[in-house]
Amino acid sequence: MVSQNIYFTKYSNDKFEILNKYKVFITKEQVEEALRLPDAAVKKSKYFYYRRDGLTVVVKKEGRTSKIVTFYPTK
């Protein structure tokens, strides 16, 4: 398996606090797990969407780095 670096953008880091205000609690570990072991993965344009356990993570790949653009809870 190719090693990958995971980078959280400023917005994705801020997103944890934004969701906490609405009583939605997601951890960095959950986001990283969705990226490593997704139930579903789709590529749309230059972004990858990874879904796992009611969480969708939007990623932009740059070489070996996966930049987490945003994430959100899903049904």
N, C-alpha and C positions, 0 to 999 in steps of 0.2 A: 504494500500500500504506500502511495506517495504521501509524504508528510505534508501537512498544510498548516499554515499559520492562520489563526483566527484573529481578526481585528474588529473591534467594536467602534463604529464611528461615534462622533460626539452625540449625534441625535439618538443613536441606538442606546448609548449609555444613559442619556436623559430619559429615554422611554420607560425605563424601570420605575423612575420616580413619578412620571406622568400616570402610568397605570396604577401605581400604589394609591394615588389620590382617589381613584375610582374603585378601590378595594379589589383590584386585580393584581395578584402577586405571582410574578414569574421570576425565576432565578437565572443567572448567567449559565449555570450548569444545565438547566432545561433547554436554553437556547442552543448551547453547544452540542447537546445530545441530539437535538432535532437536526442539526447540521451533520453530525457524524453518522447517525442511525435513523434516517428518515423513513416514515411509512410510505411517503410519496414524494417525488421530486419532479419539478417541471421547469423547463427553461422557456422564458418569454423575453424576447429581444436580448438584451445584455444581462438580464437578471435571472437568478435561479430562485425558485420558491420551494422550500423544504417544509414538509408538514409532518408533525408527529404529536400524538396525544393532545389534540385540540390547540396546537400552537403552529403558526406559520412563520417562517423566518425567510426574509428576503435578503439575498446575498449577491454581491458583485464580485466576480473572480478576477484577480489581477495577479497573474503568474501563479505562484504557490500560496498566495494570500487570499483568504476568503474574507471580504469586507462585509460585515453585517450592516446593512443599510437600515433595516427596521424589522420589527416582529410584532405579531398581534395574535390574540386568542381567536380561535375559530371553533365552529360547532362540529 
